[in-house]
Amino acid sequence: DYLLESVRRWAEGFGIDGLRLDVAYMLDRDFMRRLHTFTRELKPDFVLIGETLHGDYNQIVNDEMLDSCTNYECYKGLYSSFNSVNMFEIAHSLHRQFGGDPWCIYRGKHLLSFVDNHDVPRLASILTDKSCLRPAYGMLFGMPGIPCVYYGSEWGIPGEKGGPDGDWALRPALDEPAPNELTAFIKQLAHLRSADDAAARALNYGAYRNVVIQNKQLLFERAYDDATVLVAVNAVNEPYTFGAGELNGSFVDLLADDAPTVELPGSLELAPYEVRYLLRA
């Protein structure tokens, strides 16, 4: 009762819209059910997001408990795929979670996706090839889930876990913003997600399907109703040309200046480390 009344005070007195529950995998399940009912009565759209590290997220992300949880499986898959130059790893995780097969376990759920946070090394420190920052964020905003950007990482700042300062090395005080080209790219990706149009609906709610998987490149599809976006990622410092029947026709090049319409002949050329979002016209 004390905890629930504390939540009421935060919601009614300070206007919060949700809670992030630390170590949610260790919380009492009945308490989470009670918290869910209580917060829905406070605000119908109050959101509950839990920290989970492993296991079956469905056990606590469901209609009775939490709305979402941290997707540590795909966090590991993201940086590891770029470091090992093996896009099969992240492609497997994304299909296992969100693909179209009956055994894909998280279809229709919106897990919290991230490339770093306050508990793990900054992406700029854990990546072997720092040029992969751009394609890694392109993957993050293109894949299913709720993309979350940790403060300072939109500028590409480093941060190692451990050492004499412990985790506080990951949580520095920053004197002032330091935007750069990476910041502008992430801002562009965020605008695509937050728009009220067909591309945003596909990226936010669309089904996931692998189209072409290579060690160094990945092409996948996000489709929702009549909207289809193809996400193409090149993880290395060499050009690459995708070939696929899905790349035949007219597309809006969402990340290009002024989002032009392009005609593709069944293939797509990518520059080194390039990311393309293509909305079928």
KEKE-3310 file (N, C-alpha, C; in steps of 0.2 Angstrom, whole numbers, plus 5000, padded with zeros to 4 digits):
npx = (5004:5010:5019:5011:5004:5014:5017:5005:5007:5017:5012:5000:5005:5016:5015:5020:5021:5024:5033:5050:5055:5067:5077:5067:5064:5066:5055:5040:5027:5014:5013:5017:5006:4996:5001:5000:4986:4982:4989:4984:4971:4974:4979:4975:4984:4996:5013:5022:5038:5050:5066:5075:5086:5088:5080:5063:5054:5040:5035:5034:5030:5015:4997:4993:5004:5018:5021:5032:5049:5067:5077:5089:5094:5094:5102:5115:5116:5117:5129:5138:5137:5142:5155:5160:5158:5147:5132:5122:5120:5112:5102:5096:5092:5082:5073:5069:5063:5053:5049:5039:5036:5027:5033:5040:5042:5039:5031:5021:5024:5032:5047:5060:5072:5090:5107:5116:5117:5115:5122:5130:5145:5148:5142:5152:5163:5163:5162:5172:5176:5174:5168:5156:5146:5136:5129:5125:5116:5107:5102:5096:5085:5078:5074:5061:5053:5055:5065:5079:5089:5104:5109:5121:5127:5122:5130:5141:5150:5163:5164:5169:5165:5168:5184:5192:5182:5170:5154:5150:5158:5151:5142:5143:5144:5140:5145:5140:5130:5136:5134:5135:5139:5134:5124:5115:5111:5104:5094:5087:5083:5075:5064:5058:5052:5043:5034:5018:5014:5014:5027:5031:5022:5025:5038:5036:5026:5026:5028:5042:5054:5067:5076:5088:5103:5119:5136:5142:5132:5115:5098:5082:5064:5050:5034:5017:5000:4997:5009:5026:5043:5060:5075:5092:5108:5125:5139:5153:5169:5168:5160:5144:5132:5116:5105:5089:5072:5063:5068:5064:5056:5047:5053:5053:5066:5070:5080:5088:5092:5078:5070:5069:5060:5065:5069:5071:5080:5079:5090:5102:5113:5125:5135:5151:5148:5135:5117:5101:5084:5070:5055:5041:5034)
npy = (4994:5006:5008:5009:5020:5029:5029:5035:5048:5053:5052:5060:5072:5076:5072:5061:5049:5036:5021:5015:4999:4993:4979:4970:4957:4951:4954:4952:4943:4945:4957:4965:4963:4969:4982:4985:4985:4996:5007:5009:5013:5025:5032:5029:5026:5024:5019:5004:4999:4986:4981:4968:4954:4942:4926:4922:4935:4936:4931:4942:4952:4956:4956:4958:4962:4970:4983:4983:4978:4978:4974:4964:4954:4957:4969:4963:4956:4967:4975:4965:4959:4968:4969:4956:4955:4949:4948:4938:4935:4945:4946:4933:4934:4944:4938:4927:4933:4942:4938:4930:4916:4903:4900:4912:4922:4935:4943:4957:4963:4977:4979:4987:4994:4996:5002:5005:5009:5015:5005:4997:4997:5011:5013:5018:5015:5001:4996:4989:4994:5010:5017:5010:5016:5024:5014:5005:5013:5015:5002:5000:5009:5005:4992:4981:4987:4999:5012:5017:5030:5033:5046:5058:5048:5050:5059:5052:5049:5041:5028:5017:5003:4999:5000:5013:5021:5014:5010:5024:5029:5028:5037:5051:5069:5081:5096:5104:5102:5093:5092:5083:5075:5062:5065:5072:5062:5053:5061:5062:5049:5048:5057:5051:5040:5046:5053:5056:5046:5034:5027:5029:5021:5008:5006:5007:4998:4988:4971:4959:4954:4945:4948:4948:4941:4943:4941:4953:4962:4967:4965:4969:4968:4979:4978:4985:4984:4992:4998:4997:4996:4994:4990:4993:4988:4991:4985:4987:4994:4995:4995:4988:4978:4974:4961:4957:4952:4960:4972:4978:4991:5006:5017:5027:5036:5037:5042:5050:5067:5077:5066:5058:5050:5034:5023:5006:4992:4979:4978:4986:4998:5001:5012:5012:5008:5012:5016:5013:5018:5012:5016:5008:5014)
npz = (5000:5004:4994:4982:4985:4985:4971:4967:4972:4964:4951:4952:4958:4952:4939:4931:4918:4918:4924:4926:4931:4941:4941:4937:4934:4947:4954:4964:4956:4958:4965:4954:4945:4953:4953:4940:4938:4947:4942:4929:4933:4938:4927:4910:4900:4907:4908:4910:4912:4912:4919:4912:4910:4904:4899:4897:4891:4890:4902:4911:4903:4898:4897:4910:4918:4914:4902:4894:4892:4894:4880:4881:4874:4860:4862:4865:4853:4843:4845:4845:4832:4824:4828:4826:4813:4808:4803:4804:4817:4824:4815:4817:4830:4829:4821:4828:4839:4833:4820:4807:4809:4817:4830:4834:4847:4852:4844:4840:4852:4861:4864:4874:4865:4863:4862:4871:4889:4906:4913:4905:4894:4884:4867:4858:4864:4865:4852:4840:4827:4825:4816:4814:4821:4815:4806:4816:4824:4814:4812:4825:4825:4815:4817:4826:4841:4854:4852:4862:4867:4875:4886:4880:4872:4859:4854:4853:4863:4873:4885:4898:4907:4925:4933:4943:4946:4945:4940:4938:4929:4918:4919:4917:4922:4910:4903:4892:4878:4864:4849:4833:4817:4819:4829:4821:4812:4821:4825:4813:4811:4822:4820:4809:4815:4823:4816:4808:4798:4784:4783:4797:4803:4798:4803:4817:4820:4812:4805:4805:4794:4787:4773:4765:4771:4775:4780:4781:4778:4779:4775:4778:4781:4786:4788:4788:4787:4772:4771:4768:4773:4768:4776:4774:4778:4779:4785:4784:4778:4764:4747:4743:4734:4735:4729:4726:4724:4730:4729:4718:4709:4713:4725:4740:4746:4761:4770:4762:4756:4755:4753:4740:4726:4720:4707:4707:4700:4705:4713:4724:4728:4741:4750:4759:4776:4775:4778:4772:4771:4764:4758:4751:4736)
capx = (5000:5014:5022:5006:5002:5020:5016:5000:5009:5021:5008:4996:5008:5022:5013:5024:5017:5026:5039:5055:5056:5074:5078:5060:5064:5066:5050:5035:5023:5007:5014:5017:4999:4992:5004:4997:4979:4982:4992:4979:4966:4976:4980:4974:4990:5002:5017:5027:5044:5055:5073:5076:5093:5088:5074:5057:5051:5033:5033:5032:5027:5009:4992:4992:5009:5022:5020:5038:5055:5074:5079:5096:5096:5096:5107:5121:5116:5118:5136:5142:5136:5146:5162:5162:5156:5142:5125:5118:5118:5106:5096:5093:5088:5076:5068:5067:5058:5048:5047:5033:5035:5023:5037:5043:5039:5037:5027:5016:5026:5036:5052:5064:5079:5095:5114:5120:5114:5119:5125:5135:5149:5145:5143:5158:5169:5163:5163:5179:5176:5170:5164:5150:5141:5131:5125:5122:5110:5102:5099:5092:5079:5074:5071:5055:5055:5055:5072:5081:5096:5107:5111:5128:5129:5120:5136:5147:5155:5165:5163:5170:5162:5173:5189:5192:5175:5165:5149:5150:5162:5146:5136:5147:5141:5142:5145:5136:5129:5141:5131:5139:5135:5130:5118:5110:5108:5100:5088:5083:5080:5069:5059:5055:5048:5038:5030:5011:5013:5015:5033:5032:5018:5028:5044:5034:5021:5027:5031:5049:5056:5074:5076:5095:5108:5126:5141:5144:5127:5108:5092:5076:5058:5045:5028:5011:4995:4999:5016:5032:5050:5066:5081:5098:5114:5132:5143:5160:5172:5168:5153:5141:5126:5111:5101:5083:5066:5059:5071:5061:5050:5048:5053:5055:5073:5068:5086:5091:5089:5071:5067:5066:5057:5070:5067:5076:5080:5080:5096:5103:5120:5127:5142:5154:5145:5129:5111:5096:5077:5066:5047:5038:5030)
capy = (5000:5012:5009:5011:5027:5033:5030:5040:5055:5055:5053:5065:5078:5077:5071:5056:5045:5029:5019:5010:4995:4990:4971:4968:4949:4948:4957:4948:4944:4947:4964:4968:4963:4974:4989:4986:4988:5002:5013:5009:5017:5032:5035:5023:5025:5024:5013:5000:4996:4983:4979:4961:4953:4936:4923:4923:4941:4935:4930:4948:4957:4953:4960:4958:4965:4975:4984:4982:4977:4979:4969:4963:4949:4961:4973:4960:4955:4972:4977:4959:4957:4973:4968:4950:4955:4943:4950:4933:4935:4950:4944:4927:4936:4948:4934:4923:4937:4946:4935:4927:4909:4902:4900:4918:4923:4942:4947:4961:4967:4982:4979:4993:4992:5001:5000:5006:5012:5017:4999:4994:5001:5015:5010:5021:5011:4993:4994:4988:4999:5016:5019:5007:5019:5026:5009:5002:5016:5013:4995:5001:5013:5001:4985:4982:4989:5006:5014:5021:5033:5035:5053:5058:5043:5053:5063:5047:5049:5035:5026:5010:5000:4997:5005:5015:5025:5009:5012:5031:5031:5028:5042:5058:5076:5084:5103:5107:5098:5093:5089:5082:5072:5057:5067:5074:5056:5050:5065:5061:5043:5049:5060:5046:5036:5050:5056:5053:5044:5026:5025:5028:5015:5002:5006:5007:4993:4983:4964:4959:4949:4945:4947:4946:4941:4942:4942:4960:4966:4964:4969:4967:4972:4980:4979:4986:4985:4993:5001:4992:4999:4990:4993:4990:4990:4989:4985:4987:4999:4993:4996:4982:4979:4969:4959:4954:4954:4965:4979:4980:4995:5013:5018:5034:5035:5041:5046:5055:5074:5078:5060:5057:5043:5031:5017:5001:4987:4973:4979:4992:4999:5004:5014:5009:5009:5016:5013:5015:5016:5013:5015:5006:5020)
capz = (5000:5004:4987:4978:4987:4982:4964:4966:4973:4958:4945:4953:4960:4947:4932:4928:4914:4918:4928:4924:4937:4941:4942:4937:4934:4954:4958:4965:4951:4961:4965:4947:4943:4957:4951:4933:4939:4951:4938:4924:4936:4938:4920:4906:4896:4911:4905:4915:4908:4917:4917:4912:4907:4901:4900:4893:4893:4891:4909:4914:4898:4896:4898:4917:4921:4912:4895:4890:4896:4891:4876:4881:4869:4854:4863:4863:4846:4839:4845:4843:4825:4820:4830:4823:4806:4807:4804:4805:4824:4825:4811:4820:4836:4827:4818:4834:4843:4829:4814:4805:4810:4823:4836:4835:4853:4854:4839:4843:4858:4859:4869:4874:4862:4865:4860:4878:4894:4912:4916:4900:4890:4879:4861:4855:4867:4864:4845:4837:4822:4827:4810:4814:4825:4811:4804:4822:4826:4809:4814:4831:4824:4810:4820:4830:4847:4856:4852:4868:4866:4882:4886:4878:4866:4853:4852:4852:4869:4876:4892:4900:4914:4929:4934:4950:4947:4944:4935:4938:4923:4912:4920:4919:4921:4904:4904:4887:4872:4859:4843:4828:4812:4822:4832:4816:4809:4825:4825:4807:4812:4827:4816:4805:4819:4827:4811:4807:4791:4783:4785:4804:4805:4797:4808:4824:4821:4806:4805:4804:4789:4784:4765:4763:4776:4773:4786:4782:4776:4781:4772:4781:4779:4791:4784:4792:4782:4765:4771:4768:4773:4768:4779:4771:4782:4777:4791:4783:4774:4757:4745:4742:4730:4736:4724:4728:4720:4734:4727:4711:4709:4715:4733:4743:4749:4767:4773:4757:4756:4752:4752:4733:4724:4716:4704:4708:4696:4709:4716:4728:4730:4747:4751:4765:4782:4773:4780:4768:4773:4757:4758:4744:4734)
cpx = (5004:5017:5017:5004:5008:5019:5011:5002:5013:5017:5003:4999:5013:5020:5017:5019:5019:5031:5043:5056:5063:5073:5071:5059:5064:5060:5044:5029:5016:5007:5014:5010:4995:4995:5000:4990:4978:4984:4987:4973:4968:4976:4979:4980:4996:5006:5021:5032:5049:5062:5074:5083:5092:5081:5069:5053:5043:5031:5031:5029:5021:5003:4990:4998:5013:5020:5026:5044:5061:5075:5086:5098:5098:5101:5114:5122:5119:5126:5140:5142:5141:5154:5164:5161:5152:5135:5120:5115:5112:5100:5092:5089:5082:5071:5065:5062:5052:5046:5041:5031:5031:5027:5041:5039:5037:5034:5021:5018:5031:5041:5057:5071:5084:5102:5119:5115:5118:5123:5130:5139:5146:5147:5150:5164:5169:5163:5170:5181:5172:5166:5157:5145:5135:5126:5122:5116:5104:5098:5094:5085:5075:5071:5065:5058:5054:5063:5074:5088:5098:5110:5119:5130:5127:5126:5142:5152:5157:5163:5164:5167:5168:5178:5188:5185:5169:5160:5148:5154:5157:5141:5139:5142:5144:5140:5140:5135:5134:5139:5136:5135:5131:5123:5113:5107:5103:5093:5084:5080:5074:5063:5055:5050:5042:5033:5023:5010:5014:5021:5034:5028:5021:5034:5042:5030:5022:5030:5038:5050:5063:5073:5083:5100:5114:5130:5141:5138:5120:5103:5086:5070:5054:5039:5022:5006:4998:5006:5021:5039:5055:5071:5087:5104:5120:5136:5151:5162:5173:5161:5150:5134:5122:5107:5095:5077:5062:5062:5069:5055:5052:5048:5055:5061:5072:5074:5090:5088:5083:5068:5064:5064:5063:5067:5073:5075:5080:5087:5097:5110:5121:5134:5145:5150:5138:5123:5106:5089:5073:5059:5045:5033:5023)
cpy = (5006:5013:5012:5019:5032:5034:5035:5047:5057:5056:5059:5072:5080:5076:5066:5052:5037:5027:5014:5006:4992:4983:4968:4960:4946:4951:4952:4949:4946:4955:4968:4968:4969:4981:4990:4989:4994:5008:5014:5014:5024:5035:5029:5021:5025:5018:5011:4997:4993:4981:4971:4960:4947:4932:4924:4929:4941:4934:4936:4953:4954:4958:4961:4962:4971:4976:4983:4980:4978:4973:4968:4958:4953:4966:4970:4958:4960:4974:4971:4957:4962:4971:4961:4950:4949:4945:4945:4933:4939:4948:4938:4929:4940:4943:4929:4927:4939:4943:4932:4920:4909:4902:4906:4921:4930:4946:4951:4965:4972:4983:4985:4991:4998:4998:5001:5009:5013:5011:4995:4999:5005:5012:5012:5017:5004:4991:4994:4993:5005:5019:5016:5010:5021:5020:5005:5006:5016:5007:4997:5004:5009:4995:4986:4984:4997:5008:5019:5024:5036:5042:5053:5054:5046:5058:5058:5047:5042:5034:5019:5009:4998:5002:5008:5019:5020:5011:5020:5033:5031:5033:5049:5064:5079:5092:5106:5102:5099:5089:5088:5078:5066:5059:5069:5068:5053:5054:5064:5054:5044:5052:5055:5042:5040:5053:5052:5051:5036:5024:5024:5022:5009:5001:5005:5000:4987:4976:4964:4953:4950:4944:4945:4946:4939:4943:4949:4965:4963:4969:4965:4971:4973:4982:4980:4988:4986:4997:4996:4997:4994:4994:4989:4993:4987:4990:4986:4993:4997:4993:4989:4983:4973:4968:4955:4956:4959:4972:4981:4985:5002:5013:5025:5033:5040:5045:5050:5062:5074:5072:5059:5050:5041:5025:5012:4995:4980:4973:4985:4993:5003:5006:5011:5012:5013:5012:5017:5013:5017:5011:5014:5011:5017)
cpz = (5000:4997:4982:4979:4985:4975:4963:4967:4967:4952:4946:4954:4955:4940:4928:4924:4914:4923:4925:4931:4936:4943:4942:4937:4942:4958:4959:4959:4953:4962:4959:4944:4947:4955:4944:4934:4942:4946:4932:4927:4937:4931:4915:4902:4900:4909:4910:4911:4913:4915:4918:4908:4903:4902:4895:4895:4893:4898:4913:4910:4895:4898:4906:4921:4918:4904:4891:4894:4891:4887:4876:4876:4862:4856:4862:4856:4841:4839:4843:4836:4821:4822:4827:4816:4804:4808:4805:4813:4826:4821:4814:4826:4834:4824:4823:4838:4839:4823:4813:4806:4817:4830:4837:4841:4855:4849:4842:4849:4856:4865:4868:4871:4863:4863:4866:4883:4900:4915:4911:4897:4885:4872:4857:4858:4866:4857:4843:4832:4823:4822:4810:4818:4821:4809:4810:4824:4820:4810:4820:4829:4818:4812:4824:4837:4848:4857:4858:4867:4873:4881:4884:4872:4859:4850:4851:4857:4871:4883:4894:4907:4918:4930:4941:4951:4946:4939:4934:4932:4917:4913:4922:4919:4915:4904:4899:4882:4867:4852:4837:4822:4814:4825:4827:4813:4814:4826:4819:4808:4817:4824:4812:4809:4822:4822:4811:4800:4790:4785:4793:4806:4804:4802:4815:4825:4817:4808:4803:4799:4787:4777:4763:4769:4774:4780:4787:4781:4779:4778:4775:4780:4785:4787:4789:4787:4775:4765:4772:4768:4773:4771:4777:4775:4779:4782:4790:4778:4767:4754:4744:4738:4732:4730:4727:4724:4724:4732:4720:4711:4711:4723:4734:4748:4756:4770:4768:4758:4752:4751:4745:4732:4719:4713:4704:4703:4699:4712:4719:4730:4736:4747:4757:4771:4781:4776:4775:4771:4766:4759:4751:4742:4732)
residu = (ASP:TYR:LEU:LEU:GLU:SER:VAL:ARG:ARG:TRP:ALA:GLU:GLY:PHE:GLY:ILE:ASP:GLY:LEU:ARG:LEU:ASP:VAL:ALA:TYR:MET:LEU:ASP:ARG:ASP:PHE:MET:ARG:ARG:LEU:HIS:THR:PHE:THR:ARG:GLU:LEU:LYS:PRO:ASP:PHE:VAL:LEU:ILE:GLY:GLU:THR:LEU:HIS:GLY:ASP:TYR:ASN:GLN:ILE:VAL:ASN:ASP:GLU:MET:LEU:ASP:SER:CYS:THR:ASN:TYR:GLU:CYS:TYR:LYS:GLY:LEU:TYR:SER:SER:PHE:ASN:SER:VAL:ASN:MET:PHE:GLU:ILE:ALA:HIS:SER:LEU:HIS:ARG:GLN:PHE:GLY:GLY:ASP:PRO:TRP:CYS:ILE:TYR:ARG:GLY:LYS:HIS:LEU:LEU:SER:PHE:VAL:ASP:ASN:HIS:ASP:VAL:PRO:ARG:LEU:ALA:SER:ILE:LEU:THR:ASP:LYS:SER:CYS:LEU:ARG:PRO:ALA:TYR:GLY:MET:LEU:PHE:GLY:MET:PRO:GLY:ILE:PRO:CYS:VAL:TYR:TYR:GLY:SER:GLU:TRP:GLY:ILE:PRO:GLY:GLU:LYS:GLY:GLY:PRO:ASP:GLY:ASP:TRP:ALA:LEU:ARG:PRO:ALA:LEU:ASP:GLU:PRO:ALA:PRO:ASN:GLU:LEU:THR:ALA:PHE:ILE:LYS:GLN:LEU:ALA:HIS:LEU:ARG:SER:ALA:ASP:ASP:ALA:ALA:ALA:ARG:ALA:LEU:ASN:TYR:GLY:ALA:TYR:ARG:ASN:VAL:VAL:ILE:GLN:ASN:LYS:GLN:LEU:LEU:PHE:GLU:ARG:ALA:TYR:ASP:ASP:ALA:THR:VAL:LEU:VAL:ALA:VAL:ASN:ALA:VAL:ASN:GLU:PRO:TYR:THR:PHE:GLY:ALA:GLY:GLU:LEU:ASN:GLY:SER:PHE:VAL:ASP:LEU:LEU:ALA:ASP:ASP:ALA:PRO:THR:VAL:GLU:LEU:PRO:GLY:SER:LEU:GLU:LEU:ALA:PRO:TYR:GLU:VAL:ARG:TYR:LEU:LEU:ARG:ALA)
# end
